[in-house]
Amino acid sequence: MGVSLRQRINNFRWQLVVVYGPAQREHSTAFLVELGDFLGSTPLPCLVGGDFNLIRSPSDKSSGGGDISLMNAFNYFIEEYELREMHRAGPRFTWTNKQKSPIQSNIDRVFMTTDWEQKNSDFNSI
């Protein structure tokens, strides 16, 4: 699921995990379980990013709303694995359905484990 990397300067080893979450909501919980199983089994610090196809709050969607149970599951997952979200520069939303009255949402994110953040404290935004 992840690729192991090593920084030559300080020999710091870590995992890069790129995700593409399922578009079908009924598979989102299984996706989080699988990702959690990986994070729980790797001894290395991790950087996890990509298209999660999940939002954290209604404000992550231009139309508001969303599935509260999936938001809660996603936020619980982030808390359970002690992930910190990297600050992202650029537009507020990362996805649009490109319709005449578009729905936009923020579904692309990058998270770091606390041990990754401690080793890379000067690298806190993307």
DSSP file (Angstrom, degrees, kcal/mol; ACC not computed):
  #  RESIDUE AA STRUCTURE BP1 BP2  ACC     N-H-->O    O-->H-N    N-H-->O    O-->H-N    TCO  KAPPA ALPHA  PHI   PSI    X-CA   Y-CA   Z-CA
    1    1 A M              0   0    0      0, 0.0    17,-0.5     0, 0.0     2,-0.3   0.000 360.0 360.0 360.0 -35.2    0.0    0.0    0.0
    2    2 A G        -     0   0    0     15,-0.2     2,-0.4    36,-0.0    15,-0.2  -0.741 360.0-127.9-120.0 168.8    2.8    2.4    0.7
    3    3 A V  E     -A   16   0A   0     13,-2.4    13,-2.6    -2,-0.3     2,-0.3  -0.968  23.3-129.4-117.7 133.8    6.3    2.9   -0.5
    4    4 A S  E     -A   15   0A   0     -2,-0.4     2,-0.3    11,-0.2    11,-0.2  -0.650  29.0-175.0 -83.5 135.4    9.3    3.2    1.9
    5    5 A L  E     -A   14   0A   0      9,-3.4     9,-2.4    -2,-0.3     2,-0.4  -0.891  13.3-155.4-127.4 157.4   11.6    6.1    1.5
    6    6 A R  E     -A   13   0A   0     -2,-0.3     2,-0.6     7,-0.2     7,-0.2  -0.992  13.9-139.0-136.3 128.8   14.8    7.2    3.1
    7    7 A Q  E  >> -A   12   0A   0      5,-2.7     4,-1.7    -2,-0.4     5,-0.6  -0.762  12.1-152.4 -84.6 122.8   16.1   10.7    3.4
    8    8 A R  T  45S+     0   0    0     -2,-0.6    -1,-0.2     1,-0.2     0, 0.0   0.852  87.1  63.3 -65.4 -35.7   19.9   10.6    2.6
    9    9 A I  T  45S+     0   0    0      1,-0.2    -1,-0.2     3,-0.1    -2,-0.0   0.910 127.5   6.9 -58.5 -45.4   20.7   13.7    4.8
   10   10 A N  T  45S-     0   0    0     -3,-0.2    -1,-0.2     2,-0.1    -2,-0.2   0.302  95.9-117.3-124.0   8.5   19.6   12.2    8.1
   11   11 A N  T  <5 +     0   0    0     -4,-1.7     2,-0.5     1,-0.2    -3,-0.2   0.742  54.0 165.9  60.2  25.9   18.8    8.5    7.1
   12   12 A F  E   < -A    7   0A   0     -5,-0.6    -5,-2.7   107,-0.1     2,-0.4  -0.621  21.6-156.2 -76.2 121.4   15.2    9.1    8.1
   13   13 A R  E     +A    6   0A   0     -2,-0.5     2,-0.3    -7,-0.2    -7,-0.2  -0.817  23.8 153.4-101.2 138.8   13.0    6.2    6.8
   14   14 A W  E     -A    5   0A   0     -9,-2.4    -9,-3.4    -2,-0.4     2,-0.4  -0.960  37.9-109.6-156.4 169.2    9.3    6.7    6.3
   15   15 A Q  E     -Ab   4  46A   0     30,-3.0    32,-2.3    -2,-0.3     2,-0.5  -0.886  15.7-156.0-109.7 136.6    6.3    5.6    4.3
   16   16 A L  E     -Ab   3  47A   0    -13,-2.6   -13,-2.4    -2,-0.4     2,-0.5  -0.965  13.7-171.7-107.8 123.6    4.5    7.5    1.5
   17   17 A V  E     - b   0  48A   0     30,-3.0    32,-2.6    -2,-0.5     2,-0.5  -0.967   4.8-167.2-120.6 117.3    0.9    6.3    1.1
   18   18 A V  E     - b   0  49A   0     -2,-0.5     2,-0.3   -17,-0.5    32,-0.2  -0.904  15.6-165.9-104.4 127.6   -1.1    7.7   -1.9
   19   19 A V  E     - b   0  50A   0     30,-2.4    32,-1.7    -2,-0.5     2,-0.3  -0.818  26.3-171.8-118.5 153.0   -4.8    7.0   -1.7
   20   20 A Y  E     - b   0  51A   0     -2,-0.3    32,-0.2    30,-0.2     3,-0.1  -0.840  27.6-149.3-136.4  99.2   -7.8    7.1   -4.0
   21   21 A G        -     0   0    0     30,-3.9    32,-0.1    -2,-0.3     7,-0.1  -0.260  28.1 -89.7 -70.2 155.6  -10.9    6.6   -1.9
   22   22 A P        -     0   0    0      0, 0.0    -1,-0.1     0, 0.0     6,-0.1  -0.369  21.0-147.2 -67.8 140.2  -14.0    4.9   -3.3
   23   23 A A  S    S+     0   0    0     -3,-0.1     2,-0.7    -2,-0.1    -2,-0.1   0.757  83.1  83.7 -75.7 -25.3  -16.6    7.1   -5.0
   24   24 A Q  S >  S-     0   0    0      1,-0.2     3,-2.2     2,-0.0     4,-0.3  -0.722  75.9-148.2 -83.1 116.7  -19.3    4.7   -3.8
   25   25 A R  G >  S+     0   0    0     -2,-0.7     3,-1.5     1,-0.3     4,-0.5   0.776  91.8  68.5 -57.3 -30.8  -20.1    5.7   -0.2
   26   26 A E  G 3  S+     0   0    0      1,-0.3    -1,-0.3     2,-0.1     4,-0.3   0.659 101.7  48.3 -66.7 -13.0  -21.0    2.2    0.8
   27   27 A H  G <> S+     0   0    0     -3,-2.2     4,-1.9     1,-0.1    -1,-0.3   0.451  85.9  90.5-102.0  -3.0  -17.3    1.3    0.4
   28   28 A S  H <> S+     0   0    0     -3,-1.5     4,-2.3    -4,-0.3     5,-0.2   0.889  84.6  50.8 -63.6 -41.9  -15.9    4.2    2.4
   29   29 A T  H  > S+     0   0    0     -4,-0.5     4,-2.3     1,-0.2    -1,-0.2   0.923 110.5  49.0 -64.0 -43.6  -15.8    2.5    5.8
   30   30 A A  H  > S+     0   0    0     -4,-0.3     4,-2.6     1,-0.2    -1,-0.2   0.880 109.2  54.3 -62.4 -37.8  -14.0   -0.5    4.4
   31   31 A F  H  X S+     0   0    0     -4,-1.9     4,-2.5     2,-0.2    -2,-0.2   0.929 109.5  46.6 -60.2 -46.5  -11.5    1.9    2.8
   32   32 A L  H  X S+     0   0    0     -4,-2.3     4,-2.6     2,-0.2    -2,-0.2   0.877 111.6  51.7 -65.8 -37.1  -10.8    3.5    6.2
   33   33 A V  H  X S+     0   0    0     -4,-2.3     4,-2.5     2,-0.2    -2,-0.2   0.934 111.3  46.9 -63.5 -46.2  -10.5    0.1    7.8
   34   34 A E  H  X S+     0   0    0     -4,-2.6     4,-1.8     2,-0.2    -2,-0.2   0.917 114.3  46.7 -63.2 -43.6   -7.9   -1.1    5.2
   35   35 A L  H  X S+     0   0    0     -4,-2.5     4,-2.6     1,-0.2    -1,-0.2   0.906 112.5  50.8 -64.9 -40.7   -6.0    2.2    5.5
   36   36 A G  H  X S+     0   0    0     -4,-2.6     4,-2.7     2,-0.2    -2,-0.2   0.883 106.1  54.9 -63.4 -39.3   -6.1    2.0    9.3
   37   37 A D  H  X S+     0   0    0     -4,-2.5     4,-0.9     2,-0.2    -1,-0.2   0.907 110.9  46.1 -60.0 -41.6   -4.8   -1.6    9.2
   38   38 A F  H >X S+     0   0    0     -4,-1.8     4,-1.6     2,-0.2     3,-0.8   0.954 113.5  47.3 -66.0 -49.4   -1.8   -0.5    7.2
   39   39 A L  H 3< S+     0   0    0     -4,-2.6    -2,-0.2     1,-0.3    -1,-0.2   0.868 112.3  51.1 -61.4 -36.1   -1.1    2.5    9.4
   40   40 A G  H 3< S+     0   0    0     -4,-2.7    -1,-0.3    -5,-0.2    -2,-0.2   0.704 113.2  45.2 -73.4 -19.2   -1.4    0.4   12.5
   41   41 A S  H << S+     0   0    0     -4,-0.9    -2,-0.2    -3,-0.8    -1,-0.2   0.641  92.3  87.1-101.0 -16.7    1.0   -2.2   11.2
   42   42 A T     <  -     0   0    0     -4,-1.6     4,-0.1     1,-0.1   -27,-0.0  -0.698  57.3-159.6 -87.8 133.4    3.8   -0.1    9.8
   43   43 A P        +     0   0    0      0, 0.0    -1,-0.1     0, 0.0    -4,-0.0   0.574  67.7  91.1 -82.1  -7.7    6.5    0.9   12.3
   44   44 A L  S    S-     0   0    0      1,-0.1   -30,-0.2   -30,-0.0    72,-0.1  -0.573  86.6-103.6 -91.3 149.6    7.6    3.8   10.0
   45   45 A P        -     0   0    0      0, 0.0   -30,-3.0     0, 0.0     2,-0.4  -0.355  46.3-145.1 -60.8 151.2    6.3    7.4   10.1
   46   46 A C  E     -b   15   0A   0    -32,-0.2    67,-2.4    -4,-0.1     2,-0.5  -0.929  26.0-160.9-131.2 148.8    3.8    8.1    7.3
   47   47 A L  E     -bC  16 112A   0    -32,-2.3   -30,-3.0    -2,-0.4     2,-0.5  -0.999  23.8-172.0-118.8 121.4    2.7   10.7    5.0
   48   48 A V  E     +bC  17 111A   0     63,-2.9    63,-3.8    -2,-0.5     2,-0.3  -0.965  16.6 147.3-121.6 122.8   -0.8    9.9    3.6
   49   49 A G  E     +bC  18 110A   0    -32,-2.6   -30,-2.4    -2,-0.5     2,-0.3  -0.988  11.7  78.0-153.9 162.3   -2.4   11.9    0.8
   50   50 A G  E    S-bC  19 109A   0     59,-2.3    59,-2.2    -2,-0.3     2,-0.9  -0.968  82.2 -21.4 142.7-154.9   -4.6   11.9   -2.2
   51   51 A D  E     +bC  20 108A   0    -32,-1.7   -30,-3.9    -2,-0.3    57,-0.2  -0.815  49.4 174.8 -95.2 102.2   -8.3   11.8   -3.1
   52   52 A F        -     0   0    0     55,-2.3    -1,-0.2    -2,-0.9    56,-0.1   0.679  31.5-141.9 -81.0 -17.9  -10.1   10.4    0.0
   53   53 A N        +     0   0    0     54,-0.7     2,-0.3     1,-0.2    55,-0.1   0.817  69.5 104.2  55.0  31.3  -13.5   11.1   -1.6
   54   54 A L        -     0   0    0     53,-0.4     2,-0.3    52,-0.1    -1,-0.2  -0.976  60.5-146.7-136.9 149.3  -14.6   12.0    1.9
   55   55 A I        -     0   0    0     -2,-0.3    19,-0.2    12,-0.1    20,-0.2  -0.842   7.7-148.8-114.2 157.3  -15.3   15.4    3.6
   56   56 A R  S    S+     0   0    0     -2,-0.3    19,-0.1    50,-0.3    -1,-0.1   0.709  78.0   1.1 -95.9 -24.0  -14.6   16.3    7.2
   57   57 A S  S >  S-     0   0    0      1,-0.1     3,-2.1     8,-0.0    -1,-0.3  -0.974  77.5 -98.0-156.7 163.4  -17.5   18.8    7.7
   58   58 A P  G >  S+     0   0    0      0, 0.0     3,-1.7     0, 0.0     6,-0.4   0.801 117.7  67.3 -57.3 -28.4  -20.4   20.4    5.8
   59   59 A S  G 3  S+     0   0    0      1,-0.3     5,-0.0     5,-0.1     0, 0.0   0.634  85.2  71.7 -69.3 -11.2  -18.2   23.4    5.1
   60   60 A D  G <  S+     0   0    0     -3,-2.1    46,-2.4     5,-0.1     2,-0.4   0.430  94.3  64.0 -79.7   1.5  -16.0   21.2    2.9
   61   61 A K  B X  S-E  105   0B   0     -3,-1.7     3,-1.9    44,-0.2    44,-0.2  -0.993  79.1-138.9-129.3 131.5  -18.9   21.1    0.3
   62   62 A S  T 3  S+     0   0    0     42,-3.2    43,-0.1    -2,-0.4    -1,-0.1   0.806 108.0  44.7 -59.9 -30.2  -20.1   24.2   -1.5
   63   63 A S  T 3  S-     0   0    0     41,-0.4    -1,-0.3     1,-0.3     3,-0.1   0.428 107.9-135.6 -92.1   0.6  -23.7   23.2   -1.0
   64   64 A G    <   +     0   0    0     -3,-1.9    -1,-0.3    -6,-0.4    -5,-0.1  -0.192  63.4  76.3  70.9-172.7  -23.2   22.2    2.6
   65   65 A G        +     0   0    0     -3,-0.1     2,-0.2     1,-0.1    -1,-0.2  -0.200  44.6 155.9  71.0-162.3  -24.6   19.0    4.0
   66   66 A G        -     0   0    0     -3,-0.1     2,-0.9     4,-0.0     3,-0.1  -0.612  58.1 -45.0 123.3 174.7  -23.2   15.6    3.4
   67   67 A D     >  -     0   0    0     -2,-0.2     4,-2.2     1,-0.2     3,-0.4  -0.686  46.9-164.7 -82.3 104.4  -23.3   12.3    5.2
   68   68 A I  H  > S+     0   0    0     -2,-0.9     4,-2.9     1,-0.2     5,-0.2   0.863  87.0  56.4 -60.5 -38.0  -22.7   13.1    8.9
   69   69 A S  H  > S+     0   0    0      1,-0.2     4,-2.1     2,-0.2    -1,-0.2   0.884 109.5  45.7 -65.3 -36.1  -21.9    9.4    9.7
   70   70 A L  H  > S+     0   0    0     -3,-0.4     4,-2.6     2,-0.2    -1,-0.2   0.878 111.8  51.8 -72.4 -36.9  -19.1    9.3    7.1
   71   71 A M  H  X S+     0   0    0     -4,-2.2     4,-2.7     2,-0.2     5,-0.2   0.941 111.7  47.2 -60.9 -45.7  -17.8   12.7    8.3
   72   72 A N  H  X S+     0   0    0     -4,-2.9     4,-2.6     1,-0.2    -2,-0.2   0.901 111.8  50.2 -62.4 -41.3  -17.7   11.3   11.8
   73   73 A A  H  X S+     0   0    0     -4,-2.1     4,-2.3    -5,-0.2    -1,-0.2   0.912 112.4  47.2 -63.3 -42.5  -16.0    8.1   10.7
   74   74 A F  H  X S+     0   0    0     -4,-2.6     4,-2.3     2,-0.2    -2,-0.2   0.933 114.5  45.7 -65.4 -46.5  -13.4   10.1    8.8
   75   75 A N  H  X S+     0   0    0     -4,-2.7     4,-2.2     2,-0.2    -2,-0.2   0.876 112.5  51.1 -65.7 -37.6  -12.7   12.4   11.7
   76   76 A Y  H  X S+     0   0    0     -4,-2.6     4,-3.3    -5,-0.2    -1,-0.2   0.918 109.3  51.6 -64.2 -42.6  -12.6    9.5   14.1
   77   77 A F  H  X S+     0   0    0     -4,-2.3     4,-2.1     2,-0.2    -2,-0.2   0.924 109.9  49.1 -57.7 -46.9  -10.1    7.8   11.8
   78   78 A I  H  <>S+     0   0    0     -4,-2.3     5,-2.7     1,-0.2    -1,-0.2   0.908 115.9  43.4 -60.9 -43.2   -7.9   10.9   11.7
   79   79 A E  H ><5S+     0   0    0     -4,-2.2     3,-1.4     3,-0.2    -2,-0.2   0.920 110.5  54.8 -68.6 -44.5   -8.0   11.1   15.5
   80   80 A E  H 3<5S+     0   0    0     -4,-3.3    -2,-0.2     1,-0.3    -1,-0.2   0.868 114.9  39.0 -59.2 -39.2   -7.5    7.4   16.1
   81   81 A Y  T 3<5S-     0   0    0     -4,-2.1    -1,-0.3    -5,-0.2    -2,-0.2   0.264 109.7-122.9 -97.4  11.8   -4.3    7.4   14.1
   82   82 A E  T < 5 +     0   0    0     -3,-1.4    32,-0.6     1,-0.2     2,-0.3   0.880  49.3 171.0  51.1  47.6   -3.2   10.8   15.4
   83   83 A L  E   < -D  113   0A   0     -5,-2.7     2,-0.5    -6,-0.2    30,-0.2  -0.621  23.4-152.7 -88.2 146.7   -2.9   12.3   11.9
   84   84 A R  E     -D  112   0A   0     28,-2.5    28,-2.3    -2,-0.3     2,-0.4  -0.979  16.8-128.5-119.1 132.0   -2.3   15.9   11.4
   85   85 A E  E     -D  111   0A   0     -2,-0.5    26,-0.2    26,-0.2     2,-0.2  -0.622  21.0-127.7 -81.5 133.4   -3.6   17.5    8.2
   86   86 A M        -     0   0    0     24,-2.9    24,-0.3    -2,-0.4     2,-0.2  -0.550  29.2-106.5 -75.7 142.4   -1.1   19.6    6.2
   87   87 A H  B     -g  125   0C   0     37,-1.5    39,-2.6    -2,-0.2     2,-0.5  -0.503  35.8-151.3 -67.2 135.6   -2.1   23.1    5.4
   88   88 A R        -     0   0    0     38,-0.2     2,-0.2    -2,-0.2    -1,-0.0  -0.947   1.8-150.3-114.9 129.0   -2.9   23.3    1.7
   89   89 A A        +     0   0    0     -2,-0.5    37,-0.0     0, 0.0    36,-0.0  -0.571  57.1  47.5 -88.3 158.9   -2.5   26.5   -0.3
   90   90 A G  S    S+     0   0    0     -2,-0.2    -2,-0.1     2,-0.0     4,-0.1  -0.717  95.2   2.0 112.3-161.8   -4.7   27.3   -3.3
   91   91 A P        -     0   0    0      0, 0.0    -3,-0.0     0, 0.0     0, 0.0  -0.167  63.7-121.2 -64.2 156.3   -8.4   27.2   -3.9
   92   92 A R  S    S+     0   0    0      2,-0.0     2,-0.3    14,-0.0    -4,-0.0   0.870  95.7  49.4 -64.7 -39.0  -10.8   26.2   -1.2
   93   93 A F        -     0   0    0      1,-0.1    13,-0.3    13,-0.1     3,-0.1  -0.794  57.7-167.6-109.1 148.0  -12.3   23.2   -3.1
   94   94 A T  S    S+     0   0    0     11,-1.7     2,-0.3    -2,-0.3    12,-0.2   0.456  72.0  41.4-110.8  -4.6  -10.4   20.5   -4.8
   95   95 A W  E     +F  105   0B   0     10,-1.8    10,-2.2    13,-0.0     2,-0.3  -0.996  55.7 179.9-144.6 146.4  -13.2   18.9   -6.9
   96   96 A T  E     -F  104   0B   0     -2,-0.3     8,-0.2     8,-0.2     0, 0.0  -0.990  31.3-139.3-142.3 150.8  -16.1   20.0   -8.9
   97   97 A N        -     0   0    0      6,-1.8     7,-0.1    -2,-0.3     4,-0.0   0.485  40.2-134.8 -86.1  -2.0  -18.8   18.2  -10.9
   98   98 A K        +     0   0    0      5,-0.3     2,-0.1     1,-0.2     6,-0.1   0.773  52.8 145.3  56.8  32.6  -18.5   20.9  -13.6
   99   99 A Q        -     0   0    0      4,-0.1    -1,-0.2     1,-0.1    -2,-0.0  -0.376  69.1 -96.8 -88.9 174.7  -22.2   21.4  -14.0
  100  100 A K  S    S+     0   0    0      1,-0.3    -1,-0.1    -2,-0.1    -2,-0.1   0.912 129.5  30.4 -59.6 -43.9  -24.0   24.6  -14.8
  101  101 A S  S    S-     0   0    0     -4,-0.0    -1,-0.3     2,-0.0    -2,-0.1  -0.818 104.4-151.1-110.3  86.2  -24.7   25.0  -11.0
  102  102 A P        -     0   0    0      0, 0.0     2,-0.5     0, 0.0    -2,-0.0  -0.202  14.2-145.8 -70.0 147.5  -21.6   23.2   -9.8
  103  103 A I        -     0   0    0    -41,-0.1    -6,-1.8   -40,-0.0     2,-0.3  -0.937  24.3-171.1-100.6 131.0  -21.1   21.3   -6.6
  104  104 A Q  E     + F   0  96B   0     -2,-0.5   -42,-3.2    -8,-0.2   -41,-0.4  -0.917   7.2 174.1-123.2 150.6  -17.6   21.7   -5.3
  105  105 A S  E     -EF  61  95B   0    -10,-2.2   -10,-1.8    -2,-0.3   -11,-1.7  -0.983  35.5-120.1-151.7 163.3  -15.9   19.9   -2.4
  106  106 A N        +     0   0    0    -46,-2.4   -50,-0.3    -2,-0.3   -13,-0.1  -0.862  50.9 140.5-106.4  96.1  -12.6   19.5   -0.6
  107  107 A I        +     0   0    0     -2,-0.8   -55,-2.3   -52,-0.1   -54,-0.7   0.434  45.5  87.2-116.9  -4.1  -11.8   15.8   -0.9
  108  108 A D  E     +C   51   0A   0    -57,-0.2     2,-0.3    -3,-0.2   -57,-0.2  -0.876  55.7 155.5-102.0 125.8   -8.1   15.9   -1.6
  109  109 A R  E     -C   50   0A   0    -59,-2.2   -59,-2.3    -2,-0.5     2,-0.4  -0.950  34.7-144.4-146.3 160.7   -5.9   16.0    1.6
  110  110 A V  E     -C   49   0A   0    -24,-0.3   -24,-2.9    -2,-0.3     2,-0.3  -0.998  20.9-175.3-130.3 128.9   -2.5   15.2    2.9
  111  111 A F  E     -CD  48  85A   0    -63,-3.8   -63,-2.9    -2,-0.4     2,-0.4  -0.877   7.1-159.1-120.6 153.7   -2.0   13.9    6.5
  112  112 A M  E     -CD  47  84A   0    -28,-2.3   -28,-2.5    -2,-0.3   -65,-0.2  -0.976  20.5-120.7-130.0 146.5    1.2   13.2    8.5
  113  113 A T  E  >  - D   0  83A   0    -67,-2.4     4,-2.4    -2,-0.4     3,-0.3  -0.465  34.3-110.3 -76.5 159.6    1.7   11.0   11.5
  114  114 A T  H  > S+     0   0    0    -32,-0.6     4,-2.3     1,-0.2     5,-0.1   0.870 119.0  52.7 -63.1 -35.9    3.1   12.8   14.5
  115  115 A D  H  > S+     0   0    0      2,-0.2     4,-1.2     1,-0.2    -1,-0.2   0.844 109.2  49.6 -70.1 -30.9    6.5   11.1   14.2
  116  116 A W  H  > S+     0   0    0     -3,-0.3     4,-1.2   -70,-0.2    -2,-0.2   0.924 111.2  50.1 -67.3 -44.0    6.7   12.2   10.6
  117  117 A E  H  < S+     0   0    0     -4,-2.4     3,-0.4     1,-0.2    -2,-0.2   0.894 106.4  55.2 -61.6 -41.3    5.9   15.7   11.6
  118  118 A Q  H >< S+     0   0    0     -4,-2.3     3,-0.6     1,-0.2    -1,-0.2   0.867 111.5  43.8 -62.0 -36.8    8.5   15.8   14.4
  119  119 A K  H 3< S+     0   0    0     -4,-1.2    -1,-0.2     1,-0.2    -2,-0.2   0.689 124.3  35.7 -80.0 -18.8   11.2   14.8   11.9
  120  120 A N  T ><  +     0   0    0     -4,-1.2     3,-2.3    -3,-0.4    -1,-0.2  -0.267  68.6 145.8-129.2  45.2   10.0   17.3    9.2
  121  121 A S  T <  S+     0   0    0     -3,-0.6     3,-0.1     1,-0.3    -1,-0.1   0.735  72.3  57.0 -62.1 -23.8    8.8   20.2   11.3
  122  122 A D  T 3  S+     0   0    0      1,-0.2     2,-0.7    -3,-0.1    -1,-0.3   0.547  96.8  68.1 -83.3  -5.1    9.9   22.7    8.6
  123  123 A F    <   +     0   0    0     -3,-2.3    -1,-0.2    -6,-0.2    -3,-0.1  -0.690  58.7 133.9-113.5  76.1    7.7   21.0    6.0
  124  124 A N        +     0   0    0     -2,-0.7   -37,-1.5    -3,-0.1     2,-0.3   0.329  58.1  44.1-112.8   7.4    4.2   21.7    7.2
  125  125 A S  B      g   87   0C   0    -39,-0.2   -37,-0.2    -3,-0.1    -1,-0.0  -0.994 360.0 360.0-149.0 157.5    2.3   22.8    4.1
  126  126 A I              0   0    0    -39,-2.6   -38,-0.2    -2,-0.3    -1,-0.1   0.349 360.0 360.0-123.7 360.0    1.9   21.9    0.5
